[in-house]
Amino acid sequence: MSDRARFVVIGGGAIGCGVAFQLAEAGITDVLVLEKEPALCAVTSAQAAGLVGQVRSSLERTRLAMWSVETFSRLEQESEVKPGWRQTGSLRIAQTPERVREFHQLIDVAHRAGLDVALLDREAARRMWPGLDFGPARAILWCPTDGYLQPADLAASYRHEASRRGVRFRTNMRVTGFRKEQGRITGVETEDGVIACEYAVNAAGAHGYHLARLAGLELPVVPVRHHYVVTTPTDWLRPEMPVLRLPDATLYARAEMRALLLGGWEPQALSLDPRSFDPADPLPPIEEDWPVLAHFMEQFRPFAGSLADQPVRRVFTGWPTFTPDGRFVIGESSRVPGFVCAVGCNAHGVSGSAGIGRHLVESLFEKAPSAYVRSLSPDRFARGFDWNEAERAARGVLETYYAIGH
Ligand SMILES: Cc1cc2nc3c(=O)[nH]c(=O)nc-3n(C[C@H](O)[C@H](O)[C@H](O)COP(=O)(O)OP(=O)(O)OC[C@H]3O[C@@H](n4cnc5c(N)ncnc54)[C@H](O)[C@@H]3O)c2cc1C
């Protein structure tokens, strides 16, 4: 064995870095993060819009997002390396009576979780986003502690804080397999030799299926395309303007400095069967899909008028992973002891990263992890699944991302 660490985290994206940070926070510092790319945060996390929303339909997901916000605020205040956290608040707009009813349910969940949210009138919303037409809004939900950050800055902040406590990070180091004794993980094989470990954490994003397979598990971690545009700068956008969510138009937006960042959830998503590419291969490239992206701009027009005509400067796109039940996969496999999962981000792996890391620590070290954390275990797929059905269901999670009750 060329090296050893109690924990080897495979993948240096938002989730791998968030897990390393949370392990260090819990006093577990004999941790080595391995990333195959020359830099951290180089793959899916680099593409993320960085939106951090806490208003969710379940209490557990709301709490997980609140932990993330608490962590980002603390890092922003206390760390020498800031995550670039902008606590702008967010506005969520209802256009239908059903959506207004959903907002009341969301408010109830938020209040039970201790999250401050309130309904705003159009005038108050207009003062925050002058120039936007709030005419189509039947209700506007304001969450003052939401915001956004830059994923690369977040990864750098996690790295700094974890390294300060003794965690090691190594880039240009690809994991190629696992060593086991009596079924238990004892080491991680890399292109540069074997690293002995007690736990191997799969935080390999869109390669999460492959790493699980190498360890002897079949997991439905399905890459599904997601994308958004950033326009050229405008006169009237400011980075401190709240994040917008327009669920009935299946859109989200925020200011990216003085430009508009606009993304959405299309009704017919595009997925990848992870069995169709090799663990050693880079992820398949994604072509810019102008019909879908132009549709996002058209959907935005009733609110934004001429802003919907702003030229697009850049398209961001990637393969976040989805699971058939739309839930994270967190925790140790009972079939492969020592193999721990932190995959299946369902498109909120950046915002969820601190909460995911915290759940992972809870799943491993708390005497009685919560029923919610236990329900995220990779063991839920132990009875097998049908790949076609899993892929269809995973796409469905993206397609219904802003559906009522999602
Ligand atoms: C366009 C777009 C917009 C998004 N917007 C948001 C948003 O606003 N908010 C939000 O929370 N989320 C957003 N997401 C989702 C978010 O990007 C993902 O949930 C998150 O990046 C997942 O992080 P990760 O660490 O699992 O994956 P990654 O960032 O892909 O990290 C996995 C890492 O594992 C490494 N790896 C893989 N195999 C190996 C190996 N064998 N050995 C060593 N290393 C390996 C990879 O190189 C990679 O760096 C968005 C995604 C996209 C594509």
The ligand as a Gaussian input file, in Angstrom:
#p B3LYP/6-31G(d) Opt

LIG

0 1
 C      -26.375000      23.653000     -15.626000
 C      -26.449000      23.212000     -14.191000
 C      -26.968000      24.068000     -13.224000
 C      -27.020000      23.667000     -11.885000
 N      -27.466000      24.534000     -10.937000
 C      -27.449000      24.191000      -9.636000
 C      -27.813000      25.121000      -8.630000
 O      -28.183000      26.259000      -8.911000
 N      -27.760000      24.722000      -7.335000
 C      -27.361000      23.459000      -6.985000
 O      -27.334000      23.137000      -5.799000
 N      -27.005000      22.559000      -7.924000
 C      -27.044000      22.892000      -9.230000
 N      -26.685000      21.993000     -10.183000
 C      -26.382000      20.617000      -9.760000
 C      -24.981000      20.551000      -9.233000
 O      -24.090000      21.022000     -10.203000
 C      -24.664000      19.117000      -8.854000
 O      -25.670000      18.645000      -7.976000
 C      -23.328000      19.051000      -8.152000
 O      -22.343000      19.696000      -8.916000
 C      -22.935000      17.611000      -7.909000
 O      -21.681000      17.645000      -7.302000
 P      -20.745000      16.374000      -7.311000
 O      -19.615000      16.701000      -6.443000
 O      -21.569000      15.164000      -7.019000
 O      -20.351000      16.197000      -8.854000
 P      -19.093000      16.756000      -9.666000
 O      -18.947000      18.195000      -9.507000
 O      -19.220000      16.240000     -11.050000
 O      -17.885000      16.066000      -8.930000
 C      -17.583000      14.686000      -9.069000
 C      -16.086000      14.598000      -9.216000
 O      -15.693000      13.224000      -9.178000
 C      -14.551000      13.119000     -10.011000
 N      -14.365000      11.704000     -10.350000
 C      -15.197000      10.916000     -11.088000
 N      -14.670000       9.677000     -11.194000
 C      -13.509000       9.676000     -10.515000
 C      -12.504000       8.704000     -10.268000
 N      -12.605000       7.459000     -10.774000
 N      -11.433000       9.041000      -9.507000
 C      -11.310000      10.315000      -8.994000
 N      -12.207000      11.279000      -9.227000
 C      -13.305000      10.973000      -9.959000
 C      -14.907000      13.975000     -11.216000
 O      -13.767000      14.347000     -11.960000
 C      -15.615000      15.155000     -10.554000
 O      -14.767000      16.254000     -10.327000
 C      -26.600000      22.359000     -11.513000
 C      -26.086000      21.507000     -12.502000
 C      -25.995000      21.928000     -13.825000
 C      -25.415000      21.010000     -14.839000

